[in-house]
Amino acid sequence: MILTLAAEPPKEASVAASEQKENKSNGTDFIRFKESETSASLETASAKYTHKDGTTVELIGAVHIADKVYYEKLNEQFKQYDALLYEMVGGDPDKPLTKEDLQANKKNPMRFFQLLIGGMMKLDFQLDHVDYTAKNFVHADMTLETFQGRQKAKGENLLSLLEKSIKAQEEAASQNKNNFNFASMFKLFNDEGGPNGMKLALGRQFHDIESMIGGMEGPDGSVLVAERNITALKVMGREIKSGKKNLGIFYGAAHLPDFDKRLTKELGFQRTETSWNAAWKIQKAAGKNTTKQPKESQNKDS
């Protein structure tokens, strides 16, 4: 789900800053695009939350196609948690995930589209590199039957969610001259030497993804985000009751603003620290300057 641009940070911004920690608890951004004259990076957040009872929960944002090293670093990070809760509609939540389950999950249409786009941009697919068979991994999502049943009950599907998002943005008079379009993407594909151009065009759309998700959610919340998050937090509660004190929740970055709200407003957690992981590292073509963006789209988080 792609919407509007992140923006142009100061020229001295470097990709190396992607793992820099920020000792602040405010702000709800969980995905950002940083760009300089020579390089760019799409980054996802890991946000740590603490409770007065000593429990620690870390929200770990994901993008489903990324550089292989991104997933390798996440695999190392996951080892530190007593339990790592992960998203994946389908499967049996009471049984460990198998390699056969992973292969079956790749066959759905959305996964096929992700694989196709990932191949065009020379990026790797999450299911190929995250070790879901690790002993501390805990399924924290709906079964396929539950997901489909809840969507049917709410009259929800991809088209209805997109319509809600568009209507919400129109009502809020949300306008951005840098909205995504395939023409600009393929122009950059040619100008920037192929895959890097596509990554630049798409990466510039990711920063404001929360506004699109917010429009889809509406006042009652969607099955796609809110209800799946509630399911994950119920699993978290079960794991905490079993004695786990250090937990991670590995979900798509678009889910994290809702998780943040529920952890801080409903469950008594406080956000204490944020670190950033570089999902895409992009080296720009020599002599090409494509960083200039409209002023209204510039990223205030540099």
N, C-alpha and C positions, 0 to 999 in steps of 0.2 A: 504494500500500500504506500503510494508515493504522492507527495503533495508539493510543497514549496521549498525554496532554497534556505540553506544555512547562511552562508555569506562569506565575505572576504575579511579574514583577520589581518593583523599587521604583517608586513612582509617578512619580518624576522621570525614569525611563527614556524616551528619546525615539527616534523613528524615525530621526533624523539619525545616531544611533550605528551604523547598519547598515554604514557603510563604515569604521568605526573599526578600525585595525589593532591586533593583539595580538602583542607580542613574546614569545611563549612557544611551546615546541615540544610541550608535553604536552597531553593531552586528545584525545579522538577524536570529539567532536561536530562534525558537518558540516552540521547543519540545526537551527535553533532558532526559537522563537516568543517574541517580546517584546511585553509588554502593559502599558499604563498606563491611567489612568482615562479618557483621551480618545481613545487611538489604540492601534494594534497593528501588528506587522509580522512576516511570515514571512521568514526570512533563510537564505541558503545561504553556505557558506564557500568561500574560495579559500585553499588551504594550500600553502605553498612548501616545497620540499625541496631540499637541496643535497648533492652528493657531493664527496668529496675530490679527484676528478679535474676539478672545475670545472663539472660538469653540473648544471643546475637544472631541476627538474620542478615544475610547479604543478598540483595537483588542483583542478579547478573544478567545484563541485557545481551541479546543475541541478534545477529543478522544471519539469515539462513544460507547465504553464499558469501564467502570471504576468502582471504588469503589462508593457505594451509597453516601457516605459523600462528595465526590468530587462534585456531582451534587447538593447536598443540599447547599454547600457553594456557588456554582455558582448562585443558585436561590436567595440567599441573596445579592450577588454582583449585580445581574441584577436590583434590586430595585432602585439603585441609579441613573439610566440613565433616561433622558427624553424620549428616544426611544432606544429599544434594537433590532437591526436588526439581523435576524436569517436566516440560510440556510435551505432549504428544497425544493428540486425539486418537483413540483406538487402543487396542490391546487389552490385556487383563491387568488391572491395577494391583492384583494380589499375587502376580507371578513376575519374576525377573524378566526383563526384556532379552530376547534372543536375537541372534544375527538374522534368523528367518523373519522375525517381526520387523526388523529394520528394512530388509529387502522388500517386504510387502508394503511398508509405508511409503517407499519411494515410487510406487506405481500409481498413486492417485494423481489426478490432473494437475493440482497445484504444485506438487513436487516435480512433475515433468516440466512445468513451465520454469520453475526455479533452476532446474538442471540445464535447461536450454539457455536461459539468460546467463547463468554462471559460466557455461562453456564459451559463450560469445565474449565474455569479459575476462576469460582465463582466471576465473575464481573457482574455489573448491566448494563442495556441498557439505553442509553441517553433518548430515547423517553418515557421511563417509569417514569423518575424522574425530568426532566426539565419541569417547568410549562409554556408551550407554550400559555396558555390561559391568561397569565398576561396582564393587560391593556396596558402596554408600549411596548409589543412585536409587531414588525412590520415585515411582510414577506418580504424578500429581496433576492429573488431567482427567477429562471425561472419557468414558468409553464412547465408541462411535455411535452405539445405539442411543445412549443418553444425549449426546450432542445433537443428533438428528431429531430425536424426540422433542427436545427443548426448542430447537429452531422451528419445528413444525407448530408447536404449541403457541409460539410467539409470532408466527407468520414471518419469520426472518430468513432471508437468503442474501447472497452477495449483492444482487441487484437492489433489494430493498435497503440494505445498509449503505450502499453508494448513494442512493436517492436521498436518504436522511442526511448524509454527510454534506452533499451538495446544497440541500435546502438550508441546513444550519449555517453554512458559510455564506450563502446569499443573504440570509436574514441578518447576519452580522456584518454585511457589506465587506466581506473579506475579499480583497483584491490584491493580486500580486502579478506584476508584469513578467515575472520570471517563471510562471507556471509551466509545468512539464509539458513537452510536446515531442512527438517522435521526430519531427523535422530537425529540431535543434540537436537531439541526441545523435542522429545520423550525420549531421554536419560536423559535430565534434568527433564522431567516429572517423571521419575522413581527415579533418584538420589535425587531430592529435595523434594520428597513427593507430587507429583501430580501437582495441579494448580499453586503453587508457581514456580515450575520448568518451566512450560510453560510461565509464566509471565516473568521470567528471560530471557528465550531464545528469546521471542518476544521483550521484552523491550530493549534488547541490539541492536536490529535492527533499532529502531526508530530515533535515533539522526540524521542520514544523510538522512532522508526521502526527504529533499529538493532537493538533487541531483537527485533522481529518478523523482520527479515532474518536475524539470528543464528539464530533458531529454524528458519527455512527452510533455512539452509545446512547445519546438522548438522556432524558431524565430517569428512565427505568433501567438503563444498562442493557447491553446486548449479551446474547449467549456467547458470541465470538470472543469477547474480552471479559466483561464483568462476571458472568456466571462461571466461566472457566477459572478466573482468578479466585472466586469464592471457593470453588472446589479445591484449588491448590492450597488455600489457607486452612481449610478443614484438615487436609493431610498434614500441613505444618503443625497444627494443634495436636494431632494424634502423635506425631513424632516427638514433640516437646513433652507430652505426657509420658512418653516411654522413656524419658530421661535425656534426650538429645538437647544440647545447649548451644551448639554452634552449627547453624544451618545455612544453606545456600538455596536460592530459588532461581533456576535457570530458565528464563522465558524470553520470548521475543521482546525487543526493546519497547515496542508499542504498548505492551501490557504494563510496563513498569509505573507510569504515572498513577494508574488505578491502584496498583499494589501499594505504592507510596502513601496514597490517601488512606487506604484501609489500615495499614500498619500504624500510621501516626495518629489518625483521627478516631479509630475504633479499637485498636488493640494495645495502645499505650507505648508504642515504640518511638524512639527518637533517632532521626537520621544524624549520624556523627561523622561520616567520612565518605568521600567519593574518589574513585580512581577511574582512569580511562584506558581502554584497550583499543588498539588500532586494528580495525577489521579489514580495511583496504588501504594500502599504501601506494600512492600514484606518483610516478615520476613524469613530469611534463616534457613534451617534445621540445628540443632545443630551438630557441628563437620564437616560440609561440607564447603569447601572453593572453591567457583566457580567464584571468582572475577578475576582471572588472565586472562588477555587478551594480544594478540599480541601488541607490542609497537606501531605499526603504527595505531592501532585502539583506542588508549587511548584518552579520551576526554580532550581537552584543557580547557573546561569551567567547572571548578569544583565547 
